[in-house]
Amino acid sequence: MTVIAMLSVAPVVEGSMSGEVAKAVAALDDFEVSYETNPMGTVIEADDIDELLAAVGAAHKAVDGDRVSTFLKIDDKRTKEQTAADKVDAVEAHLGREARSDRE
């Protein structure tokens, strides 16, 4: 079954964190996971929890700093195969439109 997670890893620093966040995202490439980064974190999909947790651990360790903050939310649905895209599609079916707005 697919395990889906939302991961946010960042050093606790003043100023830009993007370089360190990029290191965390790059660390995911060494694992059998798919991912998509957005402004608030990275959605990760893996075939099993062990692969997901190994990837998350590597992402956390990839960030330099005296203090690193990591937030992880896991959806381990064990009775049905469902991807992150499937979850978005289900919401959009109820909305009758894309689940996004282009307002600025």
HUZI-V713101 format. One record per helix or strand. SS is the DSSP state (A for helix, B for strand). FROM is the first residue (numbers start at 1). LEN is the number of residues. If there is no record, write none. Layout:
ss & from & len
SS & FROM & LEN
SS & FROM & LEN
This chain:
ss & from & len
B & 3 & 9
A & 18 & 13
B & 33 & 6
B & 41 & 6
A & 49 & 14
B & 68 & 8
A & 84 & 12
